[in-house]
Amino acid sequence: MSFSQMAQLELMNALNSITSEAELKEFRDLVANYFAQKAQKAIDALWNDGSINENTIEQWGAEHMRTPYRYASHRS
C-alpha cells in the first residue's frame, strides 16, 4: 500500500468520526493550518538559503501570471 493510499484511509477514518458542521469546520481548519505551516517552512528555507529575498517577493507582487484564455480553440 502506498503512502497516498494510507493517507486516504486515515482521512476517511477521521471523516467518519465527524458528527456536526462545527466538527467539519474544525477539521477543515486543522488541515488548512497543516498545509499552511508546511508552506511557511518551505518559504523560510528558501529565504534562509538565499533563494528568495525582499526583491523576489516584490517581483512576485508585480507579476501577472494569469493563464490567457483561447476562446476560439474551445468553440465548436
N, C-alpha and C positions, 0 to 999 in steps of 0.2 A: 504494500500500500504506500502510495506517495505521500509526501508531506502535505500536499494540496488536498488530497483526499482525507487525510487525518484531520486537517483543519476544518474541512467541510463538516465532518462528523461532529467535531467539537462544537462548531457553531450550531448545528442542528440540535444537539443536546441542550445547549444553552437556550436556544429559542423555544424549545419545548417547555421550559420552566417559566416562561413569561406568561403572566396571567392578567395583566392590565395594560392600559395605554401608558400609564406612568412608568411601569417597568420597561416597556418597549422604548420609551424616550430615554430612560436611564441607560439602557443597553446601547442605543444608537450613540448617545453621548460618550459612553465608555469606548466604543470602537473608534469614533471620530478622534477622541483625545489620544488614543494609542497611536493612530497613524500621524496625527499632528506632531506628537513627540518624536516619532521616527524621522519625520521630515525635518524637524528642528535640529536633531542631532546630525543629520546629513549636511544640512546647511552650515552648522557650526564647524563641522570637519572641513568643509570646503573653505570657510573663512580662515580657520586656523592654519591650513596648509598653504594659504595664499592664492588658491584657485579663484576666489572671488574677493572683491573688496568694495568699498563705497562707490567707486566709479562703475563697477559692474552692475551694481544694484540700480544706480541712476540710469544706466543704459537700458536695463530691462524695463524700467518705468516708462521710457520713451519709445519702446519698440511697439510696432503694430504687427501682431502675429496672427491676425485673423485669417482663416483659410478663405481664399477667394472662391466664390461660387461660380459655377459654369452652368447656367440655366439652359443654354442651348443644347448641351450634350446630354441633358437629362430628359429633354422633351421628346415625345414620340411624334 
